[in-house]
């Protein structure tokens, strides 16, 4: 089972409401979150951690706390005392935050708001064949973001990040790199957003649920 939880970041948040949200997290998280300049970035980090705590409960792990999270040398979060063999990933863009979690398999998730972009800026991510596919598509912007979020979800699952995205090849819902095959699933979060989930097992059931974070 893969559990995907997502939520929407409010457009405005008073200082009192922000502090209520922040205080739902351990004090050890506060300084890191407060370093972000914009309210959107601060709230995306808070909501991401709240979704993560909830996702651990949904997957049946009751003894998790945020202090167990460490970073790899590539900056990927992982559980440093992982007796339950859990993998998780968080992504945010615009108004949405998404958190995915599973046991025994690696996964990655990405979401991007589909704002207009200069396609040439993505020549370091897409192969010439993929860029040609984008340009011939009925909806080129949607196709571009599908490639982008699909590749980024794999890059996050793999753990090495954007440095491997140009080496990824995507074909009919799968991606390949260094002999490893990843399965891609498009997530229906919002019509103005592109979101993909990547995992090493395509037999797992995926549960997607919107969580209204009340404060």
N, C-alpha and C positions, 0 to 999 in steps of 0.2 A: 504494500500500500504506500502510495505517495500522497501526502497531505499538502495542499497548497492553500494558504490563507492570504487574503489580500484586504486592504482597507484604503480609504480615501483620506487624504490630508486636507484639513479645513483651509479655506482661503485666508481666514483671519483667526487669530487666537490671542486673547488678552494675556497679560502677564500672569494674572491669577490662574487662569486655566492652564497656561504653560507650566507653571510651577506644580499644579496638581498632577499633570501628566508626568513631569520629570520625577516627582516624588514617588511614583509607582515603581521606579527603578532603584536599585541599590545606589547609595551615595558615591560609590566608586566609579559610576558611569557619568556622573554629573559634569565634572570638569571637561571631559572629552567632548560631550555633547554641546556644552556652552561655548566651546571654541569656534563652532560654526557661526558664520556671520549672519546668514538669513534665517528667518523663522521656518521657512520651508525645509531647509536642510536639517535644522534642529529637530523639527517634528518628524521628519522622515526617519531619523535615527531612533527617536523615542518609539515611534510606531513599529518600526522594524523589530526592535527588542521586545515590545509587548506581544507582537505576533509570534516571535520565536518562543517566548515563554508559553504562550497558549498552544503552539504546535507541539511542544514537548509533552504537554498534558494530553493532547489528542492522540499522540502515538504511544501513550502508556508509560512515559518516563516521568516519575514524580520527584526524583531527587536531583534534578538539574538546576543549576544556578548560573548566572551570567559570568561569574568569576572563573568558570571552567573553560571559557573560550580563550584560545591562543591564536596566533597568526603564523602561517608558514613563512618561509623566506620570500615568497612571492606575494605575501599579504592576504592570503586566503584564510578566513576564519575556520577553525575546527575545534572539536572538543578535546581538551588535553587529557581527560580521564574518561575514555570512551568505552566503558564496559558494555554499553548497549549497542555499540557499532552504529551510531546514528550519524547521518550526514545531512547538512542543511545548507541553504543558500538564501540570500536576501537580495532584492533589487528594488530600486525606486527610480521614478521619473515623473516629473510634473506633479500631478495630484495623487499618484498611487504608489503604494508600497506592497510588495509581494514577498512572501516567505514560503519556501518549499522544504519539506523534510521527509526522510525515509530511513529505513534500517537496512544495513547490509549491502547497500549499493551507493555509488557516487551519483550526485546530481548537481545540476546548475540551473539557475533561472535568471531570465533577463526580461526587463520591460523598458520600452522606450516610447515616449510621446512622438507621434509622427508629424513633426514640424517640418516645413520646407527646408531643404538643405541643398548645397552644391554637390552634385553627384561626384564630381572630380575629387572631392575631399575624401572619398572612400576607396580610392584606387589602391591604397595600402592594405585594405581589408578584403576587397573582392578581387577575384581573379578576372582576367579579361573576358572569359566565357560568362562568368556571372554578371559582369557589368553589361555585357551585350544582352543577356537575358533580361536585365532590369530595363534597359532602353527599349526593348521590344514588347514589354509587358503592357497590358491594357491599363493598369494602374501602376506606373513606374515607382512612385514614392512608396506605395505599400509593398511592392516587391523588394525594393532596396532595404526597407526596414525589416522585412522577413529574413533576408539574408543576414543582416546585421545582428538582429536579436537572436537568431538561430545560432550563428557563429559565437556570439558572446556567451550564450548559455553553455555551450560546449567548452569554451575557453575557461569559464568560471568553474565548471565541473572538473575539468582537467587540472585546474589549479595554477596554471602558468600564465593565465591572463591574456591580454590582447596581443602579446608577442607571437602567439601561434595562429592567429586568426587567418592570416593570408595563406597558411599551409593547410587550412581546413578545406575539404571539399564536401559540398552538400548535394545530395541526390535523393529525391523521393523520400524525404523524411528521415534520412540518416546522414550522419557526418562521419568522416574518417580522418584520422591523423595517427601517424606512427604505428599503424597496424591495429589501432583500437577503433571500434565502431561505437558510435553514440546514436541513440534514438531521440528524435525530436518530436515534441508535441506542442502544437500551437494552443495557447491559452486565450480564451475569450474573456478578456478583462473589460475592455471598452473599445468602441468602434474607432476612436482616435488614437489608440495605442496598439503597438505590436508587442507581443509577449510570447516567449518560448521556454519550454522546459526540456532539458537534456538529461538523459540517464543511460546507464549501461544495460538496463533490462527493459525490454518493451512489453513484458507480460504483466507488469505491475498496474494495478488499478489506480487511477488518479482521482482524488477527491478535491474539488475546487470550491471554496466557500468564502463569501464576503463576510468580514467581521466589522461590525459597527463598534468602534472604540468609544465608549461613553466616558465623559469626564465632567 
